[in-house]
Amino acid sequence: MFQNFEFLHPQFLWLLVLIPILAIWLFLVRKKESATLTVSSLKGFEVKPSTLSKLKPFLHVLRLVALTLLIIALARPRNVSVSKRTKTNKGIDIVMAIDVSASMLARDLKPNRLEALKKVATEFVNQRPNDRIGIVVYAGESFTQTPITSDKRIVRNTISDIKWGQLDGGTAIGMGLGSAVNRLKESKAKSKVIILLTDGVNNTGFVDPKTATELAVGLGIKVYTIGLGTNGTASFPYAKDPRTGKLLFRNSPVEIDEELLQYIAKETEGQYFRATDNTKLKAIYEEINKLEKTEIEEFKYYNYQEKYRLLALLAGLLILIEVLLKNTLFKSFI
């Protein structure tokens, strides 16, 4: 009820402490306001209690109420309604290029690299409500899993459905980057960003990574590159058990072409990150989220409904009633 109610000058409300003091004073001096006649004896006079005399203190009540209303009116009570309008400048178009080669099943991140990435990438999408996001996956070849869209539900479902084995073996970084650039070439967004993640080296594909980088530079696309994998060795899948069909794992050296990833990031004015565990991977996406922000302006419109006028009118009416009663009904009685 009082959620949007306020006083413009609340300091005047301190004057209300004078009301009880004034009430006590009027009570103490009430007898001095009536005319008195001193006689030696009241014998012979018939004394009848006067109803009008009992009502005379009502004039003081009117005065106190009027004074209270005037003090509240001075504090300027009012209702405030606030309407908001949000203006979002041209947002950011982001394409996440995700390596889905067999090495993404390595278990140096828990439960494996791919599942760890899917969790962090979903959190990243949830933090970008005003941007459009697309998903490109690549291994020995690449394709667009989801075009750039503002529907975050579709993007989240796409990330959740990413699985190993969708594409031929190998790691075609150039093709993954090229497909992501192709998704953004028609974009009119204020900022265009690619987040390129891989855990290996470019060992296949017919698009050279440096050529794809030049295309990104020409289109004003910023590329953040992420090398995913621990330092040293990790447990990689190397074959399937012919009897159970389950993947077999063995420890192998982790090889990431950090020089290439650093080159791509530098040329496109992005940054290179190395994620060696789940915590660092999450921190990297949080850092990218801070680096790339959509500008949002919020406009607030205030509508004030002043309440002091009614209070002032009521106070004036009470004072008028008091004056009329004092000079008519209560004027001549003792």
C-alpha positions as CSV (number, residue, x, y, z in Angstrom):
1,M,0.0,0.0,0.0
2,F,2.8,2.4,1.0
3,Q,5.4,1.0,-1.4
4,N,5.3,4.1,-3.7
5,F,4.5,6.6,-1.0
6,E,7.0,9.2,0.2
7,F,7.4,12.6,1.8
8,L,9.4,15.3,-0.1
9,H,10.3,17.2,3.0
10,P,10.0,14.6,5.9
11,Q,11.9,17.0,8.3
12,F,8.7,18.9,8.8
13,L,7.2,15.8,10.5
14,W,9.3,16.6,13.6
15,L,6.8,19.5,14.2
16,L,4.2,16.8,15.1
17,V,5.9,16.4,18.5
18,L,4.5,19.8,19.4
19,I,0.9,18.6,19.0
20,P,0.7,16.6,22.3
21,I,2.4,19.5,24.1
22,L,-0.1,22.0,22.7
23,A,-3.0,19.6,23.6
24,I,-1.8,19.5,27.3
25,W,-1.4,23.3,27.4
26,L,-4.9,23.9,26.0
27,F,-6.3,21.4,28.6
28,L,-4.6,23.3,31.4
29,V,-5.9,26.8,30.3
30,R,-9.4,25.7,29.3
31,K,-11.1,27.3,32.4
32,K,-9.5,30.7,31.8
33,E,-11.1,31.0,28.5
34,S,-14.7,31.2,30.0
35,A,-16.1,34.3,31.7
36,T,-16.7,33.9,35.4
37,L,-18.9,35.8,37.9
38,T,-18.2,35.8,41.6
39,V,-21.2,35.8,44.0
40,S,-21.5,35.2,47.7
41,S,-23.9,32.3,47.4
42,L,-25.5,30.2,44.7
43,K,-28.6,29.7,46.7
44,G,-31.6,30.8,44.8
45,F,-30.0,29.8,41.4
46,E,-31.1,26.7,39.7
47,V,-28.0,25.1,38.3
48,K,-28.5,23.1,35.1
49,P,-25.5,21.5,33.4
50,S,-25.0,23.0,30.0
51,T,-24.4,20.6,27.1
52,L,-23.0,23.4,25.0
53,S,-20.3,24.1,27.6
54,K,-19.2,20.4,27.5
55,L,-18.8,20.6,23.8
56,K,-16.6,23.8,23.8
57,P,-13.3,21.8,24.1
58,F,-14.3,20.4,20.7
59,L,-13.0,23.7,19.2
60,H,-9.5,22.8,20.5
61,V,-9.8,19.4,18.9
62,L,-10.6,21.0,15.6
63,R,-7.6,23.4,16.0
64,L,-5.2,20.5,16.8
65,V,-6.4,18.3,13.9
66,A,-6.1,21.3,11.5
67,L,-2.5,22.0,12.8
68,T,-1.6,18.3,12.4
69,L,-2.9,18.3,8.8
70,L,-1.0,21.5,8.0
71,I,2.3,20.0,9.3
72,I,1.8,16.8,7.2
73,A,1.0,19.0,4.2
74,L,4.3,20.9,4.7
75,A,6.1,17.5,4.5
76,R,4.6,17.1,0.9
77,P,3.2,13.6,0.9
78,R,3.0,12.1,-2.5
79,N,2.7,8.9,-4.5
80,V,5.5,8.0,-6.9
81,S,5.0,5.8,-9.9
82,V,8.1,4.8,-11.8
83,S,8.1,3.5,-15.3
84,K,11.2,2.1,-16.9
85,R,12.4,1.8,-20.4
86,T,15.5,-0.2,-21.3
87,K,17.5,0.6,-24.4
88,T,20.0,-1.9,-25.6
89,N,22.6,-0.7,-28.0
90,K,23.5,-3.1,-30.9
91,G,24.6,-6.2,-29.0
92,I,27.4,-8.6,-29.6
93,D,27.2,-11.6,-32.0
94,I,29.2,-14.5,-30.6
95,V,30.1,-17.8,-32.3
96,M,31.5,-20.5,-30.1
97,A,33.8,-22.8,-32.2
98,I,34.1,-26.1,-30.3
99,D,36.6,-28.9,-31.0
100,V,34.8,-32.2,-30.8
101,S,37.7,-34.5,-31.8
102,A,38.3,-37.7,-29.9
103,S,40.9,-36.1,-27.7
104,M,38.1,-34.0,-26.1
105,L,37.2,-37.2,-24.2
106,A,40.5,-37.0,-22.3
107,R,40.0,-37.2,-18.6
108,D,42.4,-34.6,-17.3
109,L,39.3,-32.5,-16.8
110,K,36.4,-34.0,-14.9
111,P,34.5,-36.0,-16.1
112,N,36.2,-35.3,-19.4
113,R,37.2,-32.2,-21.4
114,L,34.0,-32.1,-23.5
115,E,31.6,-32.4,-20.6
116,A,33.5,-29.9,-18.6
117,L,33.3,-27.5,-21.5
118,K,29.6,-28.0,-22.1
119,K,28.9,-27.1,-18.5
120,V,31.0,-23.9,-18.6
121,A,29.7,-22.9,-22.0
122,T,26.1,-23.2,-20.9
123,E,26.8,-20.9,-17.9
124,F,28.4,-18.4,-20.3
125,V,25.3,-18.4,-22.5
126,N,23.1,-17.8,-19.5
127,Q,25.1,-14.7,-18.7
128,R,24.6,-13.1,-22.2
129,P,20.8,-12.4,-22.3
130,N,21.2,-9.5,-24.8
131,D,23.5,-11.1,-27.3
132,R,23.1,-13.5,-30.2
133,I,25.1,-16.7,-30.1
134,G,25.8,-19.4,-32.6
135,I,27.6,-22.8,-32.3
136,V,30.1,-24.3,-34.7
137,V,31.6,-27.7,-34.1
138,Y,34.7,-29.1,-35.8
139,A,37.0,-32.1,-35.8
140,G,38.3,-33.4,-39.2
141,E,35.7,-31.1,-40.8
142,S,33.4,-28.4,-39.5
143,F,29.7,-27.4,-39.6
144,T,27.3,-25.0,-38.0
145,Q,25.4,-26.7,-35.3
146,T,23.3,-23.6,-34.6
147,P,23.2,-20.3,-36.6
148,I,23.4,-17.1,-34.6
149,T,20.3,-16.7,-32.6
150,S,18.9,-14.7,-29.7
151,D,17.0,-17.8,-28.5
152,K,19.1,-19.0,-25.6
153,R,17.0,-22.1,-25.1
154,I,18.1,-23.4,-28.6
155,V,21.7,-22.6,-27.9
156,R,21.7,-24.4,-24.5
157,N,20.0,-27.4,-26.1
158,T,22.6,-27.4,-28.9
159,I,25.5,-27.4,-26.4
160,S,23.8,-30.1,-24.3
161,D,23.5,-32.3,-27.5
162,I,27.2,-32.0,-28.6
163,K,28.8,-35.4,-28.7
164,W,32.0,-37.0,-29.9
165,G,31.8,-38.9,-33.1
166,Q,29.7,-36.5,-35.1
167,L,32.5,-35.7,-37.5
168,D,35.6,-37.4,-39.0
169,G,38.7,-37.7,-36.9
170,G,41.4,-35.1,-36.7
171,T,41.6,-31.4,-35.7
172,A,40.9,-28.9,-38.4
173,I,41.4,-25.6,-36.6
174,G,41.4,-23.6,-39.8
175,M,38.1,-25.0,-40.9
176,G,36.5,-24.5,-37.5
177,L,37.7,-20.8,-37.5
178,G,36.6,-20.4,-41.1
179,S,33.1,-21.7,-40.4
180,A,32.8,-19.3,-37.5
181,V,33.9,-16.4,-39.5
182,N,31.4,-17.3,-42.2
183,R,28.6,-17.2,-39.6
184,L,29.6,-13.6,-38.8
185,K,30.3,-12.1,-42.2
186,E,26.8,-10.7,-42.6
187,S,26.5,-9.6,-39.0
188,K,25.5,-6.0,-38.3
189,A,26.3,-6.2,-34.6
190,K,28.4,-3.6,-32.9
191,S,30.9,-6.2,-31.9
192,K,31.6,-9.6,-33.4
193,V,33.4,-12.3,-31.4
194,I,34.6,-15.9,-31.9
195,I,35.5,-18.1,-29.0
196,L,37.7,-20.8,-30.5
197,L,38.5,-23.8,-28.3
198,T,40.8,-26.7,-29.1
199,D,42.8,-29.3,-27.3
200,G,45.2,-30.2,-30.1
201,V,47.1,-29.1,-33.2
202,N,45.9,-28.3,-36.7
203,N,46.5,-31.6,-38.6
204,T,43.8,-31.8,-41.2
205,G,41.4,-29.7,-43.3
206,F,41.7,-27.6,-46.5
207,V,41.5,-24.2,-44.8
208,D,44.7,-22.8,-43.5
209,P,44.3,-21.3,-40.0
210,K,46.2,-18.2,-40.9
211,T,44.0,-17.6,-44.0
212,A,40.9,-17.9,-41.7
213,T,42.6,-15.4,-39.4
214,E,43.1,-12.9,-42.2
215,L,39.4,-13.2,-43.0
216,A,38.5,-12.5,-39.4
217,V,40.7,-9.4,-39.3
218,G,39.2,-8.1,-42.6
219,L,35.7,-8.4,-41.1
220,G,36.6,-6.8,-37.8
221,I,36.0,-10.1,-35.8
222,K,37.8,-10.5,-32.5
223,V,38.9,-14.1,-31.7
224,Y,39.5,-15.4,-28.2
225,T,41.4,-18.7,-28.3
226,I,41.4,-21.3,-25.6
227,G,43.9,-24.2,-25.4
228,L,42.3,-27.0,-23.3
229,G,44.3,-29.6,-21.6
230,T,46.7,-30.2,-18.6
231,N,50.4,-29.8,-18.8
232,G,52.3,-33.1,-19.3
233,T,50.3,-36.2,-20.0
234,A,46.6,-37.1,-19.9
235,S,44.4,-40.2,-20.2
236,F,43.3,-40.2,-23.9
237,P,41.0,-42.7,-25.7
238,Y,43.0,-44.7,-28.3
239,A,40.7,-47.6,-29.3
240,K,37.4,-49.3,-28.7
241,D,37.2,-52.6,-26.9
242,P,35.9,-55.0,-29.6
243,R,33.8,-57.0,-27.1
244,T,32.1,-54.2,-25.1
245,G,32.4,-51.3,-27.6
246,K,33.7,-49.1,-24.7
247,L,36.6,-46.7,-25.3
248,L,40.1,-47.7,-24.0
249,F,42.3,-45.1,-22.5
250,R,46.0,-44.7,-22.0
251,N,48.3,-41.8,-20.9
252,S,49.7,-39.8,-23.7
253,P,51.5,-36.4,-24.0
254,V,49.2,-33.3,-24.3
255,E,50.0,-31.4,-27.5
256,I,48.4,-28.0,-28.0
257,D,49.5,-25.6,-30.8
258,E,49.8,-22.6,-28.4
259,E,51.9,-20.7,-30.9
260,L,49.1,-20.8,-33.5
261,L,46.4,-19.9,-31.0
262,Q,48.4,-17.0,-29.7
263,Y,48.9,-15.8,-33.3
264,I,45.2,-15.9,-34.0
265,A,44.3,-14.0,-30.9
266,K,47.0,-11.4,-31.4
267,E,46.1,-10.7,-35.0
268,T,42.4,-10.3,-34.3
269,E,43.0,-8.2,-31.1
270,G,41.6,-11.0,-28.9
271,Q,43.4,-13.0,-26.1
272,Y,44.7,-16.4,-25.7
273,F,43.9,-18.5,-22.6
274,R,45.2,-21.9,-21.4
275,A,42.8,-24.0,-19.4
276,T,44.5,-26.8,-17.5
277,D,41.6,-27.8,-15.3
278,N,37.9,-27.3,-14.6
279,T,38.5,-24.2,-12.4
280,K,40.7,-22.4,-14.9
281,L,38.3,-23.2,-17.7
282,K,35.4,-21.6,-15.8
283,A,37.6,-18.6,-14.9
284,I,38.5,-18.1,-18.6
285,Y,34.9,-17.9,-19.7
286,E,34.1,-15.6,-16.8
287,E,37.0,-13.4,-17.9
288,I,35.8,-13.3,-21.5
289,N,32.3,-12.5,-20.2
290,K,33.7,-9.4,-18.4
291,L,35.8,-8.4,-21.5
292,E,32.8,-8.4,-23.9
293,K,29.9,-6.4,-22.5
294,T,26.7,-5.2,-24.2
295,E,25.9,-1.6,-23.4
296,I,22.5,-1.1,-21.8
297,E,20.8,2.2,-21.0
298,E,17.9,2.3,-18.6
299,F,15.6,5.3,-18.5
300,K,13.3,5.9,-15.6
301,Y,10.2,8.2,-15.7
302,Y,8.7,9.4,-12.5
303,N,5.1,10.5,-12.1
304,Y,4.2,12.3,-8.8
305,Q,0.7,12.5,-7.4
306,E,0.8,15.3,-4.8
307,K,-1.4,14.7,-1.7
308,Y,-0.7,17.9,0.3
309,R,-3.4,20.0,-1.4
310,L,-6.2,17.9,0.0
311,L,-4.7,18.0,3.5
312,A,-4.3,21.8,3.3
313,L,-7.9,22.2,2.2
314,L,-9.1,20.0,5.0
315,A,-7.0,22.0,7.5
316,G,-8.5,25.2,6.2
317,L,-12.0,23.8,6.4
318,L,-11.5,22.8,10.0
319,I,-10.1,26.3,10.9
320,L,-13.1,27.9,9.2
321,I,-15.5,25.7,11.2
322,E,-13.7,26.5,14.4
323,V,-14.0,30.3,13.7
324,L,-17.7,30.1,12.8
325,L,-18.6,28.0,15.9
326,K,-16.5,30.3,18.2
327,N,-18.3,33.4,16.9
328,T,-21.8,32.0,16.7
329,L,-22.7,29.0,18.8
330,F,-20.2,29.4,21.5
331,K,-20.0,33.2,21.5
332,S,-22.4,34.3,24.3
333,F,-22.7,31.4,26.8
334,I,-21.0,31.5,30.1
